[in-house]
């Protein structure tokens, strides 16, 4: 597994990093466990001061952190700055709310003889986080902030193409005052990852990534009887009802599909439009996509980023060819993207018949699937006809009715009149092949804690 910074725009290899040695992994495990034994006793106030310091440092050095995102995975610089700010907000959410969310809960027992029952939420120990390249800081923050707040410590195995972002986040937490060993980045090999999961001092693993990676890691966690959470792929439905404001809807559709170069698990990958407005939507959407400007991600005028690597670009081009071979129609849209860089021409796929397997695929790039629905009921049916179940959206002039339709869409998240989005104060997670578990808020905070019952019973024994 080669850890390297390869600029997706220039193709230049900027830096390479050796895999961790087995001795480094062993030391990291020792340090993480030792840190846990003291960190779990650290007050919420002290934990909060460190997390707030991390947020302050991210904002102070926002451009430097953002520059690494753009260099390593090609993110538009403006979007990179927004990711840094979102990460800071996640830290601040737990500074403000962790203590209240983890307060002991007095249980309403049915019979006073059951005693005075209290539910405690105690940290488990060392955790392993395996994170992807598409949001290199946000993905770390949304697992690190809650788990440090809960009293756990964390080892990080990040994607091999963002090694500098991973190292930068470790330095950030050191500068913020986090005790030695409480968070460590490792350029781990697959064998080392398996060894970490199997170590008895490690009590859980959180992965965000592909279905294939999730299946492998979940199996390793299962073998070791460890708790796991999996945030996997998605093919979010973007449902457009007959009364939707088409101008606003089309603008959101273009944004929802193409932000971060279309490399978002919750981007709007499947446009499902009722028949009466389908042609007008397609025409407007085609015009909107054609306005995207592909180029240098550091250039303010650029609105379409390169993909994270040349391999990612080659893979999605092959996916398009395969979809066409199964009967889909592919329409390339807009001015030609640059020859330099890992770009993919924005493409609209239509005529994805019921026998075309591509309708069930995830396209991780600027490829849109459009479906013509007979009516609202048919749109809901198509939305739910997916192996994934992450996010989705419904567009309509009647927001009350939109919320009712949203309830019928089988996913972990549904938005009305907005593409699926991520915020510091909204939960994140899905169902089916999109994974299990939740991140952020109290749900994420309590994924890796021991919900321990303490029951004080003071009655005479009866025989």
C-alpha positions in Angstrom: 0.0 0.0 0.0 1.9 3.1 -1.2 1.2 6.3 0.7 1.9 9.2 -1.7 0.8 12.7 -2.5 0.0 12.9 -6.2 -1.5 16.1 -7.4 -4.6 15.2 -9.4 -4.4 18.3 -11.5 -0.8 18.1 -12.5 -0.2 14.4 -12.1 3.0 15.2 -10.2 4.2 13.0 -7.3 4.9 15.5 -4.6 5.9 13.3 -1.7 6.0 9.6 -0.7 5.8 8.0 2.7 7.0 4.6 4.0 4.5 2.1 5.5 4.5 2.0 9.2 6.8 -0.6 10.8 5.4 -3.3 13.0 7.3 -1.7 15.9 5.6 1.7 15.2 2.2 0.0 15.3 3.0 -1.8 18.5 4.2 1.5 20.1 1.1 3.3 18.9 -1.1 0.7 20.5 0.8 0.9 23.8 0.6 4.7 23.8 -3.1 4.7 22.9 -4.0 2.3 25.7 -1.8 4.2 28.2 -3.4 7.5 27.1 -6.9 6.0 27.5 -6.3 5.1 31.2 -5.8 8.7 32.0 -7.9 10.4 29.3 -11.1 8.6 30.6 -10.6 10.3 33.9 -10.1 13.7 32.3 -12.9 16.2 33.0 -15.3 17.3 30.3 -14.1 20.8 30.8 -10.5 19.9 30.0 -11.5 17.7 27.1 -13.6 20.7 25.8 -10.7 23.1 26.1 -8.5 20.9 23.9 -11.3 20.4 21.3 -11.9 24.2 21.2 -8.2 24.8 20.8 -8.3 22.5 17.8 -11.2 24.4 16.3 -9.4 27.7 16.9 -6.2 26.4 15.2 -8.1 25.2 12.2 -9.6 28.6 11.7 -6.3 30.4 12.3 -4.5 28.3 9.7 -7.5 27.7 7.4 -5.7 28.4 4.1 -2.7 26.2 5.0 -5.0 23.3 5.8 -7.2 23.9 2.8 -4.1 24.0 0.5 -3.2 20.5 1.5 -6.7 19.2 0.6 -6.5 20.8 -2.8 -3.0 19.5 -3.5 -3.7 15.9 -2.4 -7.1 15.2 -3.7 -7.9 18.0 -6.0 -10.8 19.7 -4.1 -11.7 23.2 -5.2 -9.9 25.6 -2.9 -13.1 27.3 -1.8 -14.6 23.9 -1.0 -11.4 23.0 0.9 -11.8 26.1 3.1 -15.4 25.2 3.8 -14.3 21.7 4.9 -11.8 23.1 7.3 -14.6 25.3 8.8 -17.0 22.4 9.0 -14.4 20.4 10.9 -14.0 23.3 13.4 -17.8 23.4 13.9 -17.8 19.7 14.7 -15.3 20.1 17.4 -17.3 23.0 18.8 -20.5 21.0 18.8 -19.0 18.6 21.3 -17.4 21.3 23.3 -20.9 22.6 23.9 -22.9 19.5 24.2 -20.9 16.4 25.1 -21.2 16.7 28.8 -25.0 17.0 28.7 -25.4 14.2 26.2 -23.3 11.8 28.4 -25.0 12.5 31.7 -26.2 9.5 33.6 -29.8 8.6 32.9 -32.2 7.7 35.8 -34.4 4.9 34.5 -38.2 4.9 35.1 -38.6 1.5 36.7 -42.0 -0.2 36.9 -41.7 -1.3 40.5 -39.9 0.5 43.3 -38.6 -2.8 44.5 -36.5 -2.8 41.3 -34.3 -0.2 43.0 -32.7 3.1 41.9 -31.6 2.3 38.4 -29.1 4.6 36.5 -27.7 4.1 33.1 -24.1 5.3 32.7 -22.2 6.0 29.4 -18.6 5.0 29.9 -15.8 5.0 27.3 -14.6 1.7 25.9 -10.9 2.3 25.2 -8.8 2.4 22.0 -10.7 2.7 18.7 -9.5 2.4 15.1 -10.8 4.8 12.4 -10.4 3.9 8.7 -11.2 7.0 6.6 -11.5 7.9 2.9 -9.9 10.6 0.8 -12.9 12.6 -0.4 -13.2 14.7 2.8 -9.8 14.1 4.5 -10.4 16.4 7.5 -14.2 16.2 8.0 -14.1 12.4 8.0 -11.5 12.5 10.9 -13.3 15.2 12.8 -16.7 13.5 12.8 -15.2 10.4 14.5 -12.4 12.0 16.5 -14.4 14.8 18.2 -17.2 12.6 19.6 -14.9 9.8 20.6 -12.4 12.0 22.4 -15.4 13.7 24.1 -16.6 10.3 25.3 -13.2 9.5 26.8 -11.9 7.1 24.1 -8.6 7.3 22.2 -8.1 6.8 18.5 -5.8 5.3 16.0 -6.2 6.5 12.4 -5.6 4.6 9.1 -6.3 7.2 6.4 -6.5 6.8 2.6 -3.1 6.2 1.0 -3.5 9.3 -1.3 -3.9 11.9 1.5 -1.0 11.1 3.8 -0.1 14.8 4.4 -3.7 15.6 5.5 -3.6 12.7 7.9 -0.3 13.9 9.4 -1.5 17.5 9.6 -4.4 16.4 11.7 -2.2 14.5 14.1 0.0 17.7 14.4 -3.1 19.8 14.9 -4.2 17.7 17.9 -0.7 17.8 19.4 -0.7 21.6 19.1 -4.2 21.7 20.7 -2.8 20.0 23.8 -4.1 16.4 23.4 -2.1 14.0 25.5 0.6 11.9 23.8 -0.9 8.7 22.3 -4.6 9.8 22.4 -4.7 10.3 18.6 -2.1 8.8 16.3 -1.9 8.6 12.5 -0.5 5.4 11.1 0.5 4.6 7.5 -0.6 1.1 8.2 -0.6 -1.9 5.8 -3.7 -4.2 5.5 -2.0 -6.9 7.6 -1.3 -4.2 10.3 -4.9 -3.0 10.2 -6.1 -6.6 10.9 -3.6 -6.9 13.7 -4.8 -3.7 15.3 -8.5 -4.9 15.1 -7.5 -8.1 16.7 -5.6 -6.5 19.6 -7.5 -6.9 22.9 -6.9 -3.3 23.8 -8.9 -2.1 20.7 -12.6 -2.0 21.3 -14.1 -0.9 18.0 -13.6 0.1 14.4 -15.3 2.9 12.4 -14.9 2.8 8.7 -16.1 5.2 6.0 -15.4 4.0 2.5 -16.5 1.6 -0.2 -18.8 -1.5 0.1 -15.8 -3.7 -0.6 -13.6 -2.2 2.1 -16.5 -2.2 4.6 -17.2 -5.9 4.0 -13.6 -6.8 4.7 -13.2 -4.7 7.8 -16.6 -5.7 9.2 -15.6 -9.3 8.8 -12.3 -8.7 10.7 -14.2 -6.9 13.4 -16.7 -9.7 13.6 -14.0 -12.3 13.9 -12.6 -10.3 16.8 -16.0 -9.7 18.4 -15.5 -5.9 18.1 -18.2 -3.3 17.6 -18.0 -1.6 14.2 -19.8 1.2 12.3 -19.8 1.4 8.6 -20.5 4.5 6.5 -20.4 3.2 2.9 -21.6 4.1 -0.6 -24.7 5.8 -1.8 -26.8 6.6 -4.8 -29.0 9.3 -3.5 -32.4 10.0 -5.2 -33.2 13.5 -6.2 -37.0 13.4 -6.6 -38.6 16.2 -8.6 -42.4 16.5 -8.3 -44.7 18.2 -10.8 -45.1 21.4 -8.8 -41.4 22.0 -8.1 -39.9 25.4 -8.8 -37.8 24.3 -11.8 -35.2 27.1 -11.7 -34.3 26.5 -8.1 -34.5 22.7 -8.4 -32.2 22.6 -11.4 -29.7 24.9 -9.7 -29.7 22.5 -6.7 -29.5 19.5 -9.0 -26.3 20.8 -10.7 -24.7 21.7 -7.4 -25.9 18.5 -5.6 -24.4 16.3 -8.2 -21.1 18.1 -8.9 -19.8 19.5 -5.6 -16.4 17.9 -4.7 -16.2 16.8 -8.3 -19.2 14.5 -7.8 -17.1 12.4 -5.3 -19.5 12.4 -2.5 -21.4 9.5 -1.1 -24.5 11.7 -0.6 -24.4 13.6 -3.9 -27.5 13.6 -6.0 -26.7 10.7 -8.3 -30.2 9.6 -9.4 -32.5 12.4 -10.8 -36.0 11.0 -10.7 -38.4 13.4 -12.4 -42.2 13.0 -13.0 -43.2 12.8 -16.6 -45.0 16.1 -16.9 -41.9 18.1 -16.3 -39.1 15.7 -17.3 -38.3 17.2 -20.6 -38.1 20.7 -19.2 -36.0 19.6 -16.3 -33.6 17.7 -18.6 -33.2 20.7 -20.9 -32.5 23.0 -18.0 -30.2 20.6 -16.2 -28.2 20.1 -19.4 -27.7 23.9 -19.7 -26.7 24.1 -16.0 -24.1 21.4 -16.2 -22.7 22.9 -19.4 -21.9 26.1 -17.4 -19.4 24.2 -15.1 -15.8 25.3 -15.6 -13.2 22.5 -15.3 -9.7 23.6 -14.5 -7.1 24.3 -11.8 -8.8 23.8 -8.4 -6.8 26.7 -7.0 -8.4 29.1 -9.6 -11.5 30.9 -8.3 -13.2 30.6 -11.7 -13.0 26.7 -11.6 -16.3 25.1 -10.6 -15.6 21.5 -11.6 -12.7 19.8 -9.9 -10.6 16.9 -11.2 -11.2 13.5 -9.7 -8.9 12.4 -6.9 -6.6 10.3 -9.1 -6.1 9.2 -12.7 -7.2 5.8 -11.7 -10.5 7.2 -10.3 -11.1 9.0 -13.6 -10.2 5.9 -15.7 -12.6 3.7 -13.6 -15.6 6.0 -14.0 -15.0 6.3 -17.7 -15.1 2.5 -17.9 -18.3 2.5 -15.8 -19.9 4.8 -18.4 -18.8 2.5 -21.2 -20.3 -0.5 -19.4 -23.6 1.3 -18.8 -23.8 2.1 -22.5 -23.0 -1.5 -23.4 -26.0 -2.5 -21.2 -28.3 -0.2 -23.2 -28.0 3.3 -21.5 -27.6 6.5 -23.5 -24.7 8.6 -22.5 -24.6 12.3 -23.4 -21.4 14.3 -22.7 -22.2 17.9 -21.7 -20.4 21.2 -21.8 -17.0 22.4 -23.1 -14.3 19.8 -23.3 -12.5 19.2 -20.0 -8.7 19.8 -19.9 -6.5 17.0 -21.1 -4.2 17.7 -18.2 -5.4 16.3 -14.9 -7.8 13.6 -13.7 -10.9 15.1 -15.3 -14.0 13.3 -16.5 -16.4 15.0 -19.0 -19.7 15.6 -17.3 -22.1 13.0 -18.6 -25.8 12.4 -18.4 -27.1 8.8 -18.5 -30.6 8.2 -19.7 -32.7 5.2 -20.9 -31.5 3.1 -18.0 -33.9 0.2 -18.4 -35.0 -2.2 -15.6 -32.6 -4.8 -16.9 -29.6 -2.4 -16.9 -27.4 -3.2 -13.9 -25.9 0.3 -14.1 -29.1 1.8 -12.6 -27.9 0.2 -9.3 -24.3 1.4 -9.4 -22.7 4.2 -7.6 -20.9 6.6 -10.0 -18.3 8.5 -8.0 -17.8 11.5 -10.3 -19.6 13.9 -12.6 -22.1 11.4 -14.0 -25.8 11.9 -13.6 -28.5 9.2 -14.0 -31.9 10.6 -15.1 -35.1 8.6 -14.7 -38.5 9.5 -16.1 -41.3 8.6 -13.6 -44.9 8.2 -14.6 -46.1 10.0 -11.6 -45.3 10.6 -7.9 -46.0 7.0 -6.9 -43.6 5.8 -9.6 -41.0 8.3 -8.5 -41.1 6.9 -5.0 -40.9 3.4 -6.3 -37.8 4.2 -8.4 -36.2 6.1 -5.4 -36.6 3.0 -3.3 -35.3 0.6 -6.0 -31.7 0.7 -4.9 -29.3 -1.4 -2.9 -28.2 1.8 -1.2 -30.0 3.8 1.5 -27.9 6.8 2.5 -29.6 10.1 1.7 -32.1 11.6 -0.7 -34.2 14.7 -1.5 -37.6 15.7 -2.6 -38.4 18.9 -4.5 -41.9 20.4 -4.4 -43.7 23.7 -3.8 -45.7 22.0 -1.1 -43.2 21.4 1.7 -45.7 19.7 3.9 -46.5 17.2 1.2 -42.7 16.9 0.5 -42.1 15.9 4.1 -44.8 13.2 3.7 -43.1 11.9 0.5 -39.7 12.0 2.3 -41.1 9.6 5.0 -41.8 7.1 2.2 -38.2 7.1 0.9 -36.2 4.3 2.5 -32.9 6.0 3.5 -31.1 7.3 6.5 -31.6 10.9 5.6 -34.0 12.8 3.4 -34.1 16.6 2.7 -37.0 18.6 1.2 -36.0 21.2 -1.3 -32.3 20.7 -0.7 -29.8 18.0 -1.8 -28.5 15.7 1.0 -26.0 17.8 3.0 -23.7 17.5 5.9 -23.6 19.8 9.0 -22.0 19.7 12.4 -25.4 19.4 14.1 -27.1 16.8 11.9 -26.8 13.0 12.2 -25.2 11.1 9.3 -25.7 7.5 8.3 -27.7 5.0 6.2 -29.2 1.6 5.8 -28.8 -1.5 3.6 -25.6 -1.4 1.6 -24.9 2.1 2.7 -23.8 0.7 6.0 -24.9 0.8 9.7 -24.4 3.1 12.7 -24.6 6.8 12.9 -22.0 9.6 13.2 -22.3 13.1 14.8 -24.7 14.3 17.5 -25.5 12.1 20.5 -26.0 9.1 18.2 -22.3 9.2 17.1 -21.1 10.1 20.6 -22.7 6.9 22.0 -21.7 4.4 19.3 -18.6 3.4 21.3 -19.5 3.6 24.9 -20.5 1.1 27.5 -24.1 1.7 28.5 -23.7 0.4 32.0 -26.5 -0.2 34.4 -26.0 0.6 38.1 -29.0 -0.4 40.1 -29.1 0.2 43.9 -31.6 -2.3 45.4 -32.2 -2.2 49.1 -34.8 -4.8 50.0 -34.7 -7.9 52.2 -34.0 -11.2 50.4 -36.9 -13.5 49.8 -36.6 -17.3 49.5 
